[in-house]
Amino acid sequence: MGWTRMGTQVLHRGAFVTLHRDGVLRPDGSPGVYDHIAVADGVRIVALDGNGEVVLVEDDFYLPQRRMIHLPGGGTDGQDPRTAALRELEEETGLIADNLRPLGIVDPLPSTTRARTHLFLATRLRPGRQAREITEIGMTVLRWPLHEAVEAVRVGRITDAPSATALLLTHLTTAPGA
């Protein structure tokens, strides 16, 4: 592997994020420090309805200071990824998926956190009960044909990395002849 952790110190512990500073030996053998954050793994769900439309959400994000279009999802909150995906889909969109299959896993920021994002394809959708968190009050639900969502990734309109990856994987696996 090349890196050796010599010790770790917690610099900050918040409700969702813990900041660590590790004393390390780098791959070249020199000593150093490596700061990283610990957060829960995440999930993103491509909810594809019977008409070939993808359910997206648009919401205000604090750090980029803009509204962003992305797939429903969020943190696992200690649940297994499948359970978290079903929960997040219903909370944010009011939809329940009778079929959920994994698309893959991505490491969105491997130099900053160990957290991974689990990607799912949800089909056979039916109405459920929306229950958004206070930070999601301004969230809106959108439905776009899959090819339009893929084009939105291509032109930089959808920039959330796990959402982009999941949409492209869905396009590849559902395209005729796939």
Secondary structure, 3 states (H helix, E strand, C coil): CCCEEEEEEEEEECCCCEEEEEEEECCCCCEEEEEEEECCCEEEEEEECCCCEEEEEEEEECCCCEEEEECCEEECCCCCHHHHHHHHHHHHHCEEEEEEEEEEEECCCCCCECCCEEEEEEEEEEECCCCCCHHHCCCEEEEEEHHHHHHHHHCCCCCCHHHHHHHHHHHHHHCCCC
